[in-house]
Amino acid sequence: MRVAILGCGYVGLELARQLVAEDHDVWGVRRSDAGLDAVESTGAEAVRADVTDADSLDAIPDVDHVVFAASSGGRGSDAARDVYVDGLRTAIDHFAAREAAPDRLVYTSSTGVYGDHDGAFVDESTPLDPTTDKTRVLAEAERVAREYAAERGLDGTVARFAGLYGPDRYRLDRYLDGPVTEGYLNMVHRDDAAGAVAYFLETDRARDDVVLVVDDEPASKHAFADWLADECGVPRPAKRTKAERLDEGDLSEAARRRILTSKRCSNDYLHELGYTFAFPTYRQGYREAIDAYLANRR
């Protein structure tokens, strides 16, 4: 299997590692020297290209599958549109026009497209209701990944990631130091985010489909913070309600909407597809970080 990973960053690098370990041919696409070095460290071939520059995509060889995991770098909705909508459309046009075109695209999206459901469970059948400019861009990109890709002859899969965590992204201090605002955490370990995409490709599952990629247990932020503190042997952090956080008055409108957005994400469909988690819940996924924290305190 030949795979190009466009935007081979946090999840893409782990995906490359997993695919290379299974003897697949992988090309990781980045723009910077540091990014290219990171790709090479996985055993994949590094290619300098930019999804917003159609000509640069010529450097990528013909592949069977394209994974679009590019990032807008945490910038605003305009930058997000440049990458997730315009860049995705550019990549689809480029690869679809090849004589040896890939037949499949996987686009990595976010559970942020759901909006607020007052703590209720959501799944792949739940209508989207994005509440910020950026999540509206992500919802539009999902349509490009499936509808526009289909028009161009590619089967599109949307892997809708929950909050990513893992090496270099455990952010223990955020929860140990507090205060922690109430709400739910929908999480997936980096290795399982990458593992799910690898599984879709290797088993030819979820073509022309949307799959929520989230672990088995949506968690109360307060309960998670208390568990983490107990495991690390430190006092439990201070808590606050949403109303208390909103009353502090220092939030942007986008941050305010995020606090008011509450949902729990179901992974029933991912289990139905047959995927087996390396880290079914945060209890397994945070063990490495907790062990490192305790070791550093000795």
C-alpha positions as CSV (number, residue, x, y, z in Angstrom):
1,M,0.0,0.0,0.0
2,R,1.3,3.5,-1.0
3,V,0.1,6.4,1.2
4,A,0.7,10.1,1.1
5,I,0.2,12.0,4.4
6,L,-0.4,15.7,3.7
7,G,0.4,17.6,6.8
8,C,2.4,14.9,8.5
9,G,2.3,16.5,12.0
10,Y,1.3,15.2,15.4
11,V,-1.1,12.4,14.3
12,G,0.5,12.1,10.8
13,L,3.9,11.2,12.2
14,E,2.4,8.5,14.3
15,L,0.4,7.2,11.4
16,A,3.6,7.1,9.3
17,R,5.4,5.1,12.0
18,Q,2.5,2.6,12.2
19,L,2.3,2.2,8.4
20,V,6.0,1.9,7.9
21,A,6.1,-0.8,10.6
22,E,3.6,-2.8,8.6
23,D,5.9,-2.5,5.5
24,H,3.7,0.1,3.6
25,D,5.3,2.8,1.4
26,V,4.7,6.2,3.0
27,W,5.4,9.8,2.0
28,G,5.0,12.4,4.6
29,V,4.5,16.0,3.4
30,R,5.7,19.0,5.4
31,R,6.9,22.5,4.6
32,S,9.8,23.1,7.0
33,D,13.2,21.6,7.4
34,A,12.3,20.5,11.0
35,G,9.1,18.9,9.7
36,L,10.9,17.0,7.0
37,D,13.5,15.7,9.6
38,A,10.6,14.6,11.8
39,V,9.1,12.6,8.9
40,E,12.4,11.0,8.1
41,S,12.7,9.9,11.7
42,T,9.6,7.7,11.2
43,G,11.1,5.8,8.3
44,A,8.8,7.4,5.8
45,E,10.0,9.4,2.8
46,A,9.9,13.2,3.4
47,V,8.5,15.5,0.7
48,R,8.5,19.3,0.9
49,A,5.2,20.5,-0.4
50,D,2.3,22.8,0.6
51,V,-1.4,21.9,0.1
52,T,-2.1,25.5,-0.8
53,D,0.4,25.4,-3.7
54,A,-0.8,23.0,-6.4
55,D,2.5,22.9,-8.3
56,S,4.4,21.8,-5.2
57,L,2.3,18.7,-5.0
58,D,4.0,17.4,-8.1
59,A,6.8,16.3,-5.8
60,I,4.6,13.6,-4.3
61,P,4.7,10.2,-6.2
62,D,1.6,8.3,-7.2
63,V,-0.1,6.7,-4.3
64,D,-3.1,4.5,-3.5
65,H,-4.4,6.6,-0.7
66,V,-4.1,10.2,0.4
67,V,-4.5,11.3,4.1
68,F,-5.2,15.0,4.5
69,A,-4.1,15.9,8.0
70,A,-2.8,19.4,7.4
71,S,-3.0,22.1,10.1
72,S,-3.7,25.8,10.0
73,G,-1.3,26.3,12.9
74,G,-3.9,27.3,15.4
75,R,-4.6,30.6,13.6
76,G,-8.0,32.1,12.8
77,S,-10.9,31.0,10.6
78,D,-9.4,32.7,7.5
79,A,-6.2,30.7,7.8
80,A,-8.3,27.6,8.5
81,R,-10.3,28.1,5.3
82,D,-7.1,28.5,3.3
83,V,-5.9,25.1,4.5
84,Y,-9.0,23.0,5.3
85,V,-11.2,24.1,2.4
86,D,-9.1,25.6,-0.3
87,G,-6.1,23.4,0.3
88,L,-8.2,20.3,0.5
89,R,-9.9,21.2,-2.7
90,T,-6.5,21.9,-4.3
91,A,-5.2,18.5,-3.2
92,I,-8.3,16.7,-4.5
93,D,-8.0,18.4,-7.9
94,H,-4.3,17.6,-8.1
95,F,-4.5,13.9,-7.3
96,A,-7.8,13.3,-9.2
97,A,-6.2,14.6,-12.3
98,R,-3.3,12.2,-12.3
99,E,-3.3,9.3,-14.7
100,A,-2.7,6.9,-11.8
101,A,-5.0,8.7,-9.4
102,P,-5.6,7.4,-5.8
103,D,-9.0,6.0,-5.2
104,R,-9.3,7.1,-1.6
105,L,-9.0,10.2,0.6
106,V,-9.1,10.3,4.4
107,Y,-9.7,13.7,5.9
108,T,-9.1,14.3,9.6
109,S,-11.7,16.5,11.1
110,S,-12.9,17.5,14.7
111,T,-15.8,16.8,17.0
112,G,-16.0,20.6,17.3
113,V,-18.5,20.5,14.3
114,Y,-21.3,19.2,16.6
115,G,-21.9,22.4,18.6
116,D,-23.8,22.3,21.9
117,H,-26.0,19.3,23.0
118,D,-26.3,20.1,26.7
119,G,-24.2,17.1,27.7
120,A,-26.1,14.5,25.6
121,F,-24.4,11.9,23.5
122,V,-23.7,12.5,19.8
123,D,-22.8,10.1,17.1
124,E,-22.3,10.0,13.3
125,S,-26.1,10.5,12.7
126,T,-26.3,13.7,14.8
127,P,-26.8,16.8,12.7
128,L,-23.9,19.2,12.7
129,D,-24.3,22.6,14.4
130,P,-20.9,24.3,14.6
131,T,-20.9,27.4,16.8
132,T,-17.6,29.2,15.8
133,D,-16.2,30.5,12.5
134,K,-13.5,27.9,12.6
135,T,-15.7,24.9,13.3
136,R,-18.0,26.1,10.5
137,V,-15.0,25.9,8.2
138,L,-14.3,22.4,9.4
139,A,-17.9,21.4,8.6
140,E,-17.5,22.8,5.2
141,A,-14.3,20.9,4.7
142,E,-16.0,17.7,5.6
143,R,-18.4,18.3,2.7
144,V,-15.5,18.9,0.4
145,A,-13.8,15.7,1.6
146,R,-16.9,13.6,0.8
147,E,-19.0,15.4,-1.8
148,Y,-16.4,17.2,-3.9
149,A,-14.0,14.2,-3.7
150,A,-16.7,11.9,-5.0
151,E,-17.4,14.3,-7.9
152,R,-13.6,14.0,-8.7
153,G,-13.7,10.2,-8.5
154,L,-12.2,9.7,-5.0
155,D,-14.0,7.9,-2.1
156,G,-13.8,10.2,0.9
157,T,-13.6,9.2,4.6
158,V,-14.0,11.7,7.4
159,A,-12.2,10.7,10.6
160,R,-13.7,13.1,13.2
161,F,-11.2,13.3,16.0
162,A,-12.0,14.1,19.6
163,G,-9.5,16.0,21.7
164,L,-6.0,14.7,21.0
165,Y,-3.6,13.9,23.8
166,G,-0.4,11.9,24.2
167,P,3.4,12.5,24.2
168,D,4.1,16.2,24.4
169,R,0.4,16.9,24.8
170,Y,-0.6,15.6,28.2
171,R,-0.8,19.1,29.7
172,L,-0.8,17.9,33.3
173,D,-0.4,21.3,34.8
174,R,-3.7,22.5,33.3
175,Y,-5.6,20.0,35.5
176,L,-3.3,19.6,38.5
177,D,-2.9,23.4,39.1
178,G,-6.5,24.3,38.4
179,P,-9.0,25.9,38.7
180,V,-10.9,23.4,36.5
181,T,-14.1,24.5,34.8
182,E,-16.9,22.0,34.6
183,G,-17.8,20.2,31.4
184,Y,-17.0,17.1,29.5
185,L,-13.8,15.9,27.9
186,N,-14.0,13.8,24.8
187,M,-10.5,12.5,24.2
188,V,-8.5,10.1,22.0
189,H,-4.8,9.2,22.4
190,R,-2.6,10.2,19.5
191,D,-1.7,6.5,18.9
192,D,-5.4,5.6,18.5
193,A,-6.2,8.5,16.3
194,A,-3.4,7.3,14.0
195,G,-4.3,3.7,14.6
196,A,-7.9,4.2,13.5
197,V,-6.9,5.8,10.2
198,A,-4.3,3.0,9.5
199,Y,-7.1,0.5,10.3
200,F,-9.5,2.1,7.8
201,L,-6.8,2.0,5.1
202,E,-5.5,-1.5,5.8
203,T,-9.0,-3.1,6.1
204,D,-10.7,-0.9,3.4
205,R,-13.3,0.1,6.0
206,A,-15.4,3.3,6.2
207,R,-15.2,4.3,2.5
208,D,-17.5,7.3,1.8
209,D,-18.3,7.4,5.5
210,V,-17.9,9.5,8.6
211,V,-16.4,7.9,11.8
212,L,-16.1,9.4,15.2
213,V,-12.7,8.7,16.6
214,V,-13.0,9.0,20.3
215,D,-12.2,6.7,23.2
216,D,-14.6,4.7,25.3
217,E,-15.3,7.1,28.2
218,P,-16.3,10.8,27.8
219,A,-15.2,12.2,31.2
220,S,-16.4,15.0,33.5
221,K,-13.5,17.5,33.7
222,H,-13.9,17.7,37.4
223,A,-13.8,13.9,37.8
224,F,-10.8,13.6,35.5
225,A,-8.9,16.3,37.3
226,D,-9.6,14.6,40.7
227,W,-8.5,11.2,39.3
228,L,-5.3,12.7,37.9
229,A,-4.5,14.5,41.1
230,D,-5.0,11.3,43.1
231,E,-2.8,9.3,40.8
232,C,-0.1,12.0,41.0
233,G,-0.3,12.2,44.7
234,V,-1.2,15.9,44.9
235,P,-4.2,17.8,46.3
236,R,-7.2,17.9,44.1
237,P,-7.5,21.2,42.2
238,A,-10.0,24.0,42.8
239,K,-13.2,23.7,40.7
240,R,-15.5,26.3,39.2
241,T,-18.8,26.2,37.4
242,K,-19.3,27.5,33.8
243,A,-21.1,30.5,35.2
244,E,-18.2,31.3,37.5
245,R,-15.8,31.1,34.6
246,L,-18.0,33.2,32.3
247,D,-18.4,35.8,35.1
248,E,-14.6,36.4,35.0
249,G,-15.2,38.4,31.8
250,D,-11.8,37.8,30.2
251,L,-12.9,35.4,27.4
252,S,-13.1,35.9,23.7
253,E,-16.4,35.1,22.1
254,A,-15.0,31.9,20.6
255,A,-13.7,30.8,24.0
256,R,-17.0,31.6,25.6
257,R,-18.8,29.5,23.0
258,R,-16.5,26.6,23.7
259,I,-17.3,26.7,27.4
260,L,-21.0,26.7,26.6
261,T,-20.6,23.8,24.2
262,S,-21.3,20.5,25.9
263,K,-21.6,17.0,24.5
264,R,-20.5,13.4,24.9
265,C,-19.2,11.6,21.8
266,S,-20.0,7.9,21.2
267,N,-17.6,5.5,19.6
268,D,-20.1,2.7,19.0
269,Y,-19.6,2.8,15.2
270,L,-15.8,2.7,15.5
271,H,-16.2,-0.5,17.6
272,E,-18.7,-1.9,15.0
273,L,-16.1,-1.4,12.4
274,G,-13.8,-3.6,14.4
275,Y,-11.1,-1.2,15.7
276,T,-9.4,-2.2,18.9
277,F,-8.1,0.6,21.1
278,A,-4.5,0.7,22.4
279,F,-5.8,3.2,25.1
280,P,-9.5,2.6,25.7
281,T,-9.8,5.4,28.3
282,Y,-7.7,8.2,29.8
283,R,-6.8,5.8,32.7
284,Q,-4.6,3.8,30.3
285,G,-3.6,6.7,28.1
286,Y,-2.3,9.0,30.9
287,R,-0.3,6.3,32.6
288,E,3.0,7.2,30.9
289,A,2.6,10.9,31.9
290,I,1.7,10.0,35.5
291,D,4.7,7.7,35.8
292,A,7.0,10.4,34.4
293,Y,5.5,13.0,36.8
294,L,6.1,10.7,39.8
295,A,9.6,9.9,38.7
296,N,10.5,13.5,38.4
297,R,9.3,14.2,42.0
298,R,11.6,11.6,43.5
